[in-house]
Structure formats: C-alpha cells, structure tokens
C-alpha cells in the first residue's frame, strides 16, 4: 500500500484514518526503530504490510521507517518484533494518541 | 498525584477495571482508578457484544441507564468461500424477553456510562494518565504505581492490573512474560452508519431494539487462523475480521485488505450498501486460551480481564469474562480487607480459587486444546468451508444430472481434498476431542 512516488501512505489509508480522532503528541513519537547492524529483520519488514494503520514503510535507503501519527496503539508491531529488539514501544503520554469515538 | 494511601489502585478503565473498581467502591474501599485515555473508553475497542449476565451480577438494573444498541434475536454462522456462504441461523422470539441476554454496544459510549457508575460508587478516577511501572518495596511486594504525571508514586495496599491485552505494566515490572504472536489475534473493524430503518429492513428486524449477529469462518481469513463478524447496532453496522498475529506476520497480508475483501464479498456488500464509514479501529484479542494465562497474582498485585488472557475465542466471549474476573478480584480484596489480611500472594489464593470456580477458568479449561488444534489444522479454515459451499452448490443446482452421481462427486471431492478418508476421519476426531 506504499505510494512509491513520495514514500507516503496511500490515499486509501489516509482516507480510512481520516475518520479517526487523534491527539498527536508533536515531537514525542511513542514508537521508535533501533536499526540493527546487518539490516532490518524480516519481522520489521513484515510491518510494512501488516501494521493496520500503515505506519511502517521502506524509505529511499531501503530501511524500514515508522511514522506513528496514525497509530491505533494495538501493539501488533511490538509483539512481532519482540525478539529482534528493533522497536522501542510505549503508550503515548496520557491523553495523547488515538481517541476512539465508537471503539 | 494524590498523596493519600489507597486501599487499591486499579490500572485501566475497561470492563475488568470498572468491574473491580465498582465492586470495591460500592463496599466502601478507598479506590483510585487510573486510565490513559482522555475519557474512559477512548482507548478501548470491542466488536461489540455485551453479555448481560456478567454485568447484571455487578449492576442488576443496568438496562435502565446503560447505552445499549440492540438486543440479539438472531445469530447467523457463515462458512464463507470466495463467492458463496453456507450457514446456520438461530432466531428466536424467546430472545425478546423482559431482560434480554445479549446486546450490541458501542464501547466508547458504554465505557463512559460504566465509568460514571464507578465514580458514583465513590471511586476516584484519574484520566489522561499512563501508568509506567509498579513500585515495589525491598521485599519485592508491589506497593504502588508510577505514572507519567508529575508528583511521584501513588501508594496502595494492592494494585489491580486491568491494563488490557498488551499487559505492558506487568511485563515491564517483571511480573509476566511477553505475549506470543500465536497467542493473540489482530482484529480490524469499521463502523458503518445507516438510517435505523435501513438496518431494520436489511436484517429483517421488527424494531429498533432487535439485532442480528453474523459470525464468519472460511475464506474471510485467507487461509489464516481467524474469523470475521458483522454486528447490527441501532444506526450502524460493526464489521471486522481478526486473525492470529503470527499468521499475519507469516502471510504478510495487510489486515485492512482482508477487511475490504470481506466488505466486498457478494454476501456482505448489499448489507453495507450506501453506508458511511465513520471509524476504523484495530485491536489485539488474547486467543491463547488456558495455557497462555500468565501468573495472576503476586505480593500486592493481581491481574484481571484481557491482561489475564481471559477470552473464550470459540464463543467470542471476552468482556463478560473481564467483568467477572474484575468482580471476583474486587470481592476477594473486600474479603481480605474485612479480615484485616494483607494482599499477599498466599492470601490472594482467594481470588485464584474464585476464578477457578467460575465460568472464566472453567470455560477456558474446556477449550484448552482448541488454540493448538486451529493452529495446526488450517484446513478447517480453508478446505472445509470451500468444500461445503461447492457441495451445497452442486446439490442445489438442477442441471439434468442424476442425484446419485452428484452425491458421489461431492464425496469424491471431500476425499480428494484431504488425500484420503482417514484424514477426514482424523479431522473430525480432532475437533471432537478438542471440543470435549
């Protein structure tokens, strides 16, 4: 679902997430990638496909990057990458992040 | 943060945390509840079916004020293939009773209501606050929590971890291990809005209170261990699909593509026609069953709800088990307090025993072998639903061929799909044994 021309999320995902309410904690992302020597793991690469919010993409250098603004805080990435140690994952600060209207 | 010492701190304001906090607050305990959302419910996701029984044991007259969508009068079970579905329905007027048994709800609204009851029971609630870790004394007993707010730790006799499926606080405090990808499902869901009358007509419902539930197995999970669902709310439809995280990671299928395929299935598409999608959510569901339950108590702490993996994936029950575990935890802590006993791991045997004796552990034990069975027998999600649909189709189509030839062909198809008759027999035996 990655738009290869500018590396951003496809319009479809933007459209889907547009309906959701977020309180973004500017400058304090709650998910960070620690790239390991030897390249990104298969688990990390899989996130570019299976993150339900499409937060993960491959950048121009072929590395996985994360933009967690649309994150729904499900925790899938955390569980998939638990063994690789590539993710630093915490909940956003209290009050920030996704705000479900219907849940 | 409050400087006083509490009888209990409850981490989280979902069904289990609310049940625990309400039970203790009602009994006069001094309880602090902490939730990271802007309001209780703002971080919570469910399908959602509310099972009345579990809530009734906590708030008997909940029907008078709780925001309920529709009570369920009909349950459909579909085996899906690419272009067809074959299934069963159970519809009964006996579900139109004075106190209905199951309701569809919208969790954000329901949780707000539940939280209001909790506060009215005397519980102090702090929102927009994330608990970051547990505070322990020199002996290793949990004595309070640290949050991302200023003002240092808050102390209590016991901490109730109602923090949900991810269980981060417990894990980062070394009380439990990380969840395994094969023990948890990722579900995505959309809420589609339609006029109330349209929902009523489309699902053959008598009025705005009657509702339908559709549970779906087969091609909806694209070969992964998973299911789909469609629930009718008053003016909306909740539609979703969930599969094991381990399967998503292996198959690399985007979950929203799976959901889109489900929405566009010829059996589903007309039900959503003209609807306006107003929210897209994702959430993890514990599906590891009995063997995935972590240690549930320790000195100064206990676990309730999804954090304890209390979900019966076969029956799609979770929030009721969450509420039941929360209530039992609350009752156990009230009893300990009344006897002047501290919440040590030994004394919390009271809670562990109450759980063992309840529907929570009894049902999880009954289906103990199901998660392993499904993981190793993906033909139950692929071969059989496809075969069933092909067979029904061949059986019903009138095309001049004699019935005996058709039956022979159907049986041959079954044998071919599983290699030989022994495998078919084994499949049936395996399911029957895991079910027992």
Contacts between the chains, C-beta under 8 A, distances in Angstrom:
chain1	res1	chain2	res2	distance
A	1	B	254	6.1
A	1	B	256	7.9
A	1	B	257	7.8
A	13	B	256	7.3
A	16	B	190	8.0
A	16	B	256	6.6
A	16	B	277	7.7
A	16	B	280	4.7
A	17	B	280	6.5
A	19	B	277	6.3
A	19	B	278	5.3
A	19	B	279	5.4
A	19	B	280	6.2
A	20	B	279	6.1
A	20	B	280	6.3
A	20	B	281	7.7
A	23	B	38	7.0
A	43	B	249	6.6
A	46	B	248	7.9
A	46	B	249	5.0
A	46	B	252	5.4
A	49	B	252	4.2
A	49	B	253	7.1
A	49	B	254	5.4
A	50	B	186	7.5
A	50	B	248	4.4
A	50	B	249	6.4
A	50	B	252	6.3
A	50	B	253	7.2
A	50	B	254	6.3
A	50	B	255	6.4
A	52	B	186	6.6
A	52	B	188	5.0
A	52	B	254	7.9
A	52	B	255	4.7
A	52	B	256	6.2
A	52	B	282	3.6
A	53	B	282	6.7
A	54	B	254	7.7
A	54	B	256	7.7
A	72	B	281	6.0
A	72	B	282	4.4
A	72	B	283	7.5
A	73	B	43	6.8
A	74	B	186	6.4
A	74	B	282	4.3
A	74	B	283	5.4
A	74	B	284	5.4
A	75	B	165	7.1
A	75	B	166	4.3
A	75	B	284	5.4
A	76	B	186	4.9
A	76	B	245	5.6
A	76	B	248	7.3
A	76	B	282	7.5
A	76	B	284	6.6
A	78	B	166	7.2
A	79	B	178	7.1
A	79	B	179	5.7
A	79	B	180	7.8
A	79	B	181	5.4
A	79	B	184	6.4
A	79	B	245	5.6
A	79	B	284	7.5
A	80	B	181	6.1
A	80	B	245	6.4
A	80	B	249	4.9
A	82	B	178	5.0
A	90	B	132	7.9
A	90	B	168	7.5
A	91	B	36	5.8
A	91	B	130	5.1
A	91	B	168	6.7
A	92	B	36	7.8
A	92	B	130	7.6
A	93	B	130	6.3
A	93	B	148	5.3
A	94	B	36	4.8
A	94	B	127	7.4
A	94	B	128	4.1
A	94	B	129	4.1
A	94	B	130	4.5
A	94	B	147	7.3
A	94	B	148	5.6
A	94	B	149	6.9
A	95	B	36	7.5
A	95	B	37	7.5
A	95	B	38	5.4
A	95	B	127	7.3
A	95	B	128	3.2
A	95	B	129	7.8
A	97	B	43	7.6
A	98	B	42	7.9
A	98	B	43	7.1
A	99	B	37	7.1
A	99	B	38	5.4
A	99	B	42	4.6
A	99	B	43	8.0
A	100	B	41	7.0
A	100	B	42	5.6
A	100	B	43	6.8
A	100	B	44	6.7
A	100	B	45	6.3
A	100	B	107	7.4
A	100	B	108	5.0
A	100	B	279	7.0
A	100	B	281	6.1
A	101	B	108	5.9
A	101	B	278	7.2
A	101	B	279	5.5
A	102	B	106	4.5
A	102	B	107	7.2
A	102	B	108	5.4
A	102	B	109	7.4
A	102	B	191	4.8
A	102	B	236	7.6
A	102	B	278	7.2
A	102	B	279	5.0
A	102	B	281	7.8
A	103	B	41	5.9
A	103	B	42	7.8
A	103	B	44	5.1
A	103	B	45	4.9
A	103	B	46	6.6
A	103	B	48	7.4
A	103	B	106	6.6
A	103	B	107	3.6
A	103	B	108	4.0
A	103	B	111	7.2
A	103	B	281	6.6
